[in-house]
Amino acid sequence: MHTKRLILLVVVVLLLIPIDAEAQCAMCRAVLESESSGKAAEGINNGIVYLMAIPYVLVAGLFYFIYRKMRS
């Protein structure tokens, strides 16, 4: 019974987290659209690519390490 409550609590917390994250998108968009030079937009895009690429690099490194261990 205790584990069911814990799982329910984790699911509820995970469902509520994106609400806070989505609230900031309108502010970022307004700031980026108001700037004429586009340097901030370029910085935001580079940051997004950087944050997106890191998990893929880590997973690829993990698979490479596992592949090398299996081959030897």
C-alpha positions as CSV (number, residue, x, y, z in Angstrom):
1,M,0.0,0.0,0.0
2,H,2.9,2.3,0.8
3,T,4.5,1.8,-2.5
4,K,1.3,2.6,-4.4
5,R,1.1,6.0,-2.6
6,L,4.8,6.7,-3.4
7,I,4.3,5.9,-7.1
8,L,1.2,8.0,-7.2
9,L,3.1,10.9,-5.6
10,V,5.9,10.6,-8.1
11,V,3.5,10.6,-11.0
12,V,1.7,13.6,-9.7
13,V,5.0,15.5,-9.2
14,L,6.2,14.6,-12.7
15,L,2.9,15.8,-14.2
16,L,3.2,19.1,-12.5
17,I,6.8,19.9,-13.4
18,P,6.2,20.8,-17.1
19,I,3.6,23.4,-16.1
20,D,6.3,25.6,-14.5
21,A,8.7,25.0,-17.4
22,E,6.1,26.0,-20.1
23,A,5.3,29.2,-18.2
24,Q,8.7,30.7,-19.1
25,C,8.5,30.1,-22.9
26,A,6.3,33.2,-23.5
27,M,8.8,35.5,-21.7
28,C,11.8,34.1,-23.6
29,R,10.0,34.5,-26.9
30,A,9.0,38.1,-26.1
31,V,12.6,39.0,-25.3
32,L,14.0,37.3,-28.4
33,E,11.4,38.9,-30.7
34,S,12.0,42.4,-29.3
35,E,15.8,42.3,-30.0
36,S,16.8,43.5,-33.4
37,S,20.4,42.1,-33.7
38,G,19.4,38.5,-33.1
39,K,22.5,37.7,-30.9
40,A,20.3,36.6,-27.9
41,A,18.3,34.3,-30.2
42,E,21.5,32.8,-31.6
43,G,22.7,32.2,-28.0
44,I,19.5,30.6,-27.0
45,N,19.5,28.3,-30.0
46,N,23.1,27.3,-29.3
47,G,22.3,26.6,-25.7
48,I,19.3,24.4,-26.7
49,V,21.5,22.4,-29.1
50,Y,24.2,22.0,-26.4
51,L,21.7,20.7,-23.9
52,M,20.1,18.4,-26.5
53,A,23.5,17.0,-27.6
54,I,24.9,16.1,-24.2
55,P,22.6,13.1,-23.5
56,Y,23.3,11.6,-26.9
57,V,27.0,11.9,-26.4
58,L,26.8,10.3,-23.0
59,V,24.7,7.4,-24.3
60,A,27.0,6.9,-27.3
61,G,30.0,6.8,-25.0
62,L,28.2,4.3,-22.8
63,F,27.4,2.0,-25.7
64,Y,31.0,2.3,-27.0
65,F,32.3,1.4,-23.6
66,I,30.0,-1.6,-23.4
67,Y,30.9,-2.6,-27.0
68,R,34.6,-2.6,-26.2
69,K,34.1,-4.6,-23.0
70,M,32.1,-7.2,-24.9
71,R,34.7,-7.5,-27.7
72,S,37.6,-8.2,-25.3
